[in-house]
């Protein structure tokens, strides 16, 4: 079995200002704080001699590779991202950054914010704009009905509120 993986489809390049700050904070944490500590630990472990059975050295080098890989990814991704910090002209429609309240047929409400693929978090109510639900929401207005296909079958939701106010 080979290690080849086909290239993934690139996600949208939009991000909220909060999402950009979070990615920049992660980059700073990895590059300025964590990497120097791991480098120092690997340096100390290398002084102990035999590196073939030195767990601190082996795992430290592995962690350095992980950090360097993530730093490379973050640098490239931050260069191509577009920060969307303005409210759209038509606030009656759902666009990127909108806070949306949906109601299903049973009367249960769901609250979502449409964000970029780099910052989605379903537990926090942040929905990636590349997800099927967000794609079906984009461009809809208040009281519109949307149908989303899920593994459990088709689900129908109604848009009950749209807001672009900050959290």
C-alpha positions in Angstrom: 0.0 0.0 0.0 1.5 3.3 -1.0 1.5 6.6 1.0 0.1 8.6 -1.9 -2.9 10.7 -1.1 -4.7 12.6 -3.8 -4.7 16.4 -3.3 -7.6 17.7 -1.2 -9.9 20.3 -2.6 -8.9 23.6 -1.3 -11.3 25.3 1.1 -12.6 28.8 0.7 -10.1 31.6 1.4 -12.4 33.7 3.6 -11.9 34.2 7.3 -13.3 36.4 10.0 -11.0 38.8 11.9 -11.3 36.6 15.0 -10.3 33.5 13.1 -7.2 35.3 11.7 -6.2 36.4 15.2 -6.5 32.8 16.4 -4.4 31.4 13.6 -1.7 34.1 14.1 -1.7 33.4 17.8 -1.2 29.7 17.1 1.6 30.5 14.7 3.3 32.7 17.4 2.8 30.1 20.1 4.4 27.4 17.9 7.3 29.4 16.4 8.3 31.7 19.3 7.5 29.7 22.4 7.1 26.0 21.8 9.7 25.4 19.1 12.6 27.0 21.1 11.6 24.8 24.1 11.6 21.6 22.1 14.8 22.6 20.3 16.5 23.1 23.7 15.2 19.7 25.0 16.5 17.9 21.8 19.8 19.6 22.2 20.1 18.5 25.9 19.0 14.9 24.9 21.6 14.8 22.1 24.4 15.5 24.7 23.5 12.2 26.4 25.2 10.2 23.7 23.5 7.2 22.0 20.6 8.7 20.1 19.2 5.4 18.8 17.6 4.6 22.1 17.2 8.1 23.5 13.4 8.6 23.8 13.7 12.3 24.6 15.8 12.8 21.4 13.6 10.7 19.1 10.3 12.2 20.3 11.7 15.7 20.4 12.8 15.4 16.8 9.3 14.1 15.9 7.7 17.0 17.6 10.0 19.4 15.8 8.9 18.0 12.5 5.2 18.4 13.5 5.8 22.0 14.6 7.7 22.8 11.4 5.0 21.3 9.2 2.2 23.2 11.0 4.2 26.5 10.8 4.7 26.0 7.1 1.0 25.3 6.6 0.0 28.4 8.7 2.4 30.7 6.9 1.1 29.6 3.4 -2.6 29.7 4.5 -2.4 33.1 6.2 -0.8 34.6 3.0 -3.8 33.4 0.9 -6.6 34.2 3.3 -8.9 37.2 2.8 -10.2 38.8 6.0 -13.8 39.8 5.7 -14.5 42.4 8.3 -17.3 44.4 6.6 -21.0 43.9 6.8 -22.6 43.2 3.4 -24.8 45.9 1.9 -27.9 43.7 2.1 -28.2 42.5 5.7 -31.5 40.8 4.9 -29.7 38.0 3.2 -27.4 35.4 4.5 -23.7 35.9 3.5 -20.3 35.1 5.0 -20.1 36.0 8.7 -23.9 36.0 9.3 -25.4 34.7 12.5 -28.4 32.7 11.6 -31.2 31.1 13.7 -32.9 28.1 12.1 -36.0 26.3 13.3 -36.7 22.7 12.2 -40.2 21.1 11.7 -40.3 20.0 15.4 -39.8 23.6 16.6 -36.2 23.2 17.8 -33.9 26.2 17.2 -30.3 26.1 16.1 -28.0 29.1 16.1 -25.1 29.2 13.6 -22.5 31.6 12.4 -21.1 31.1 8.9 -17.3 31.2 9.0 -14.4 30.0 6.9 -13.2 26.4 6.8 -10.2 27.3 9.0 -12.3 28.3 11.9 -15.4 26.1 12.0 -16.3 24.6 15.3 -19.7 22.9 15.5 -19.7 22.8 19.3 -19.3 26.6 19.3 -22.0 27.1 16.6 -19.5 28.0 13.8 -20.4 26.4 10.5 -18.0 26.3 7.6 -19.2 28.1 4.5 -18.1 25.0 2.5 -20.5 22.7 4.4 -23.7 21.5 2.7 -25.9 23.3 5.3 -24.0 26.6 4.9 -24.0 26.3 1.1 -27.8 25.9 1.2 -28.1 28.9 3.5 -26.0 31.4 1.5 -28.3 33.9 -0.3 -31.4 33.0 1.6 -33.6 35.5 3.4 -35.8 35.7 6.5 -38.6 33.0 6.6 -37.0 31.1 3.7 -37.2 27.3 3.8 -34.1 25.2 3.2 -33.7 21.5 2.7 -30.5 19.8 3.7 -29.6 16.2 2.9 -28.1 14.4 5.8 -27.3 10.7 6.5 -30.6 10.6 8.5 -32.5 11.8 5.4 -33.7 15.2 4.2 -34.2 17.8 6.9 -36.2 21.0 6.4 -35.3 24.2 8.3 -36.8 27.7 8.3 -34.7 30.9 8.7 -36.1 32.8 11.7 -33.3 35.4 12.3 -30.3 36.9 10.5 -27.8 39.1 12.2 -24.3 40.5 11.5 -23.7 41.9 15.0 -20.5 41.0 16.7 -20.7 38.3 19.4 
